[in-house]
Each structure stands twice: as structure tokens, then as C-alpha cells.
Amino acid sequence: MRARWREWWQGGKYATQAEGLDFWRRYFVHVSKSAFLTGRAPATSGRAPFVADLEWLVHPEHYLRVIEGRFHEETAA
């Protein structure tokens, strides 16, 4: 989480702590709308539903895919 915060801060995505907190609040609201990321999607192959944890959500590759909307049914291709 700290690495993503610094990455966005240094990239100029937000200039103040308040803007940063707002950005991350919106990110997690976005995550909460995904049935897949929150374990509300049906399980496949007899496995339990996937639930993204914090470590998974802030991993650089996953983070970008979340922002792109890849885990939101309404935007999946």
C-alpha cells in the first residue's frame, strides 16, 4: 500500500494527503462494486469464490487491472 501511495504521489496524481485519501477511498469503493473481487461471484471448478485481499489489490499488475475495470462484470470483454 505504501509503495502504491508513493508511486502515485511522486507521479503527481495527488498533491495533498487529503487528495490521496480521496483517491484511495474511490479506489476501494470501485473494488466494492466488483462481484468477483469481493467474493460475490459464483465459484468455478468446485473452488471457493475468489476474494481479493489488500496485498492482492495493491500489487502493481493487479492494481492497474482493477483500475481498468477488468474485474467488473459490466466492463468485462
N, C-alpha and C positions, 0 to 999 in steps of 0.2 A: 504494500500500500504506500509506504513511504517513497519507494522508488518511482511509482506512478505519479505521486504528488509532485515530486521534484521534477520529473520529466515534463509534466505539463506546466509547472511554474516556470522553469527555465525556457520552455518553448513559448512563453508569453500567452498561454491560454487563459490565464487569470492573473490579475495584478495585485490582488489583496487576498488576505486569508478568507474574508467573507465571500469573495467571488469563488475561491477554491472550494469552500464548503458547499456553496450553492451548486457548483458543477458536480461534485460527488453526490450530493443529495439527488440531483436529477438523474445521475447515472444509476443509482440504486433504485430509484422509482422506475426507471426504464427496465432494469433487471426484474423487478417485481411483477411486471406485466407479461413476462415470458413464462408460459406454462412449462416449457422444457427446463429452464434454469431453476425453477422453484419446485420441481418435482410433481407438478400437477398434470404433466403429460403422461399418457399411458406408457407403461413399461413395455419393452420389447424383448423377445427371446427368453422369456421367463425371468428376466432380471428385475430388480427393484428400479423404480423411477430414478433418473439422474437428478441430483440436487447439487448445484454449484456452490462451493464454499468460497470464503473470502480469498484464499490463496489462488484458487482457480480463476476467480473473477478479475483479479488484478495481474495475472500472468500476461506479459506483453501480447502474445499472439491471441489469447482468448479475449482479452480486453478490447482489442481492435475489432474482433468479430462480433462482440456484443454491441459495440457502438454502431457497427454497420447494420445491425438488426438481424443478423443471421440466425438467431435463436428465437425469433418472434414469428410465430406461425403466419401472421398476416403479411410478412415481407419475405418469407422463405420462397426460394425459387424451386 
